[in-house]
Amino acid sequence: MLALSLGTVSVACGEPPSVGAGWPTGTGGETSASAGAVSTGAVSTGPGDRPEVIDVGIDVLVLREGEAVVVTAVVSDPDDDVREGELFGPGEPASYGAMEPESAGRWRSMVTWSDVHERWPLEFEREVELPFVVRFVDAQGHEGEGGVVVRAICGGLTDTACDGVCVDVQVDAMHCGGCGQPCEAEVGACINGLCQ
């Protein structure tokens, strides 16, 4: 069984998230259905076998503030009796909701920046990798899993996210030089990452 929660891991600016044992490690960053795919389902050999996650992908290169990424999965089952699918990711609760069927063997679920931040505070410099796992269950209770890693970035004028908001630590008086470093009221201004 795959461990599905990263718990309440706190990550300082610039430190990547800790990916627990059993989490998939992929590169993400492609727009095809095979972006960063890691299949952990067993190969099916006959009736009663578990669902096999053939491919897991994402629809955009990266997740940005205010945006969403669609996670897709292609699932095969010899009995054609996959009952349900669920998406898991970092934080608590680990469940990001149901995978919705699109067509025969194809499933999808959407994850927003806010969805992630509600479960696992987004605070980083440059980018952070977010591991996601899809799990499917058939009518006999057999399970198949696969995963993908989504890169979250700020981009634009800043590379830093503080408490789920992209900020410019060179000029932001509440995060001057880094997350959670406010300038005193009498100083008030942040210039080049220093309170002045």
N, C-alpha and C positions, 0 to 999 in steps of 0.2 A: 504494500500500500504506500502511496506517495504522501509525504508530509506536505500539507497544503498551506501552512501558515508560516509567514516569516515573523510572526509575533509583532511586538511593538519595538522594532529595531529603530534606534535613532541614528541618523546619519548626519554627520557634520558636513558643512559645505565642502565640496570637492571630493568627498568620499563616496565611492560607489556602494550600492546596497549589498548587503551580505546575502548571497544566494545559498539557501540551505541545501543539505544533502538531498538528492533526488530531484531537485529542480532542474529543468532543462537549461542548457546553455547553448544559445545560438546567437547569430549575429543580427538577425532582423534586418531592417533596412532595405528590403526589396519590396516591390509592389506586386509580385506574382503570388499565386497561392502557395508557393513553396518557401516563402520568406522565413528563414531561420527555423525551419521545421525540424522537430525532433520527435520521432515516433517511438513510443514505448509500448505499444500494443503488441501482443504475440501474433505470430503468423497463423492464420486460420487454416485448419486442415479438414474440417468436416462439421456436421451438424452439432450444435450446442457449443461451438467455439465462441470465444469472446469477440466483441467488435474490434476491428483493427483501424486505428487512426492512421490513414495513409499520408495525409498532408495537413499541415497547419500553416496559415499565412496571415498577413496583415495587408490592409489596402493602401496605407500611406507609409512613407519612409520613416517618419518620426511622429511622436505625440507632442503637440505644443499646447501652451496655456490657452484655454478656451476652446480647444478642438477635441476631436474624437478619433479613435481608430477602430476599424471593424476587424474582428478576429474571425477567420473562416476555418472550417475543417471539412475534410473529405473523409468519410467513414464508410468502411465496408464491413458487412456481417454476413456470414454464410447462410444464416437463417432469416436474414432480412427482417429482424425483429428488434432493432434498436429502439428503446423506449424513451430515453431522454439523454440530454447532454447538459453539462454545466461548465462554466468558466470559473477558474480560480486564479487568484493573483496575490500580490504582496499585501500584507496588513491584516486587519481584523474588521469585519468578518472576511475570511478568505474567499468566500463565494462572491463572484461578481454577477451572478444570475444565470439564467438558463440559456443554453445554446438553442436558437430557434431553427427549425428545419426550413430550408429554402427549396430544395428539390431532392430527388432521390440521391441519398448519400451525401448531400451538401448541407452544412449547418453554418450559422453565423451568430455573432453577438457583438454589440457595440460597447466600447469603454471610453469614457470621457476623462479628461484631465481631472475634473472635479471628483469623479468616481474614485480615482486612485487616491487623491489627496484626502478624501473623507476617511479612507481606511489606513493610509500610510502617508504621513506628512511629506510632501515634496519639498525638499530643501537640498540644493546641490549647486555646484559650480560646473559649467560646461554641459554636462549631460549625466543621465543616470539610466541604467538598464533595469527594466521591469520584467521579471519572468512571469509568464502566464501558462497555465495548464488547462487543457480541455479533458474532461472525463465523460465517457459515454457508457450507459448501462443498457443491456438488452433484457428481454422478457424473462430470461433465466437468472438474471442477476450478475451475469458476467460483465466485467469492466474492461475498457480499453482507454488508454491515455496517450496524449501527445502534448507538445508544448512549443512555445515561441517566446522570444525575447523582444520587447518593445523598447525602443530608445526614447526617453523623454528629454527634450531640450527647450531652452528659451529662445535662443536665436535673436535676430534683430540687433538692437542696441545693447543688449545685456546677455550674459551667459549664466547669470545667477538667479536661482529661485529661492526665496525665503518664505517659509510658511505658505507654500503653494502659489505665490505671486512672483512673477519675474520682475526683478528690480535692478537698477543700475547702482551698484555699491560705490561707484565713484562720486555720485551726487545725491544719493538718497539719505536724508538726515536720520531716518529710522534704522537704516542698515548701512552705516558709513564704514566702508572698508570690509564689511562682511555681515552676514546675517546676525540680527539681534544686537547690533552695536549702535545704539542711538546717540546722537549728539545732545549734549546738555542744552537746556532751554536758552541759557544765556549766550551760548555759542551759536546754535541754530543752523549753521550752514555746513554742508559737506562738500568739500572741494578736493578733487583727485583722491578720494577715499580717506580724507582726513577731516576731522571736525575743526572748523576755523571760525 
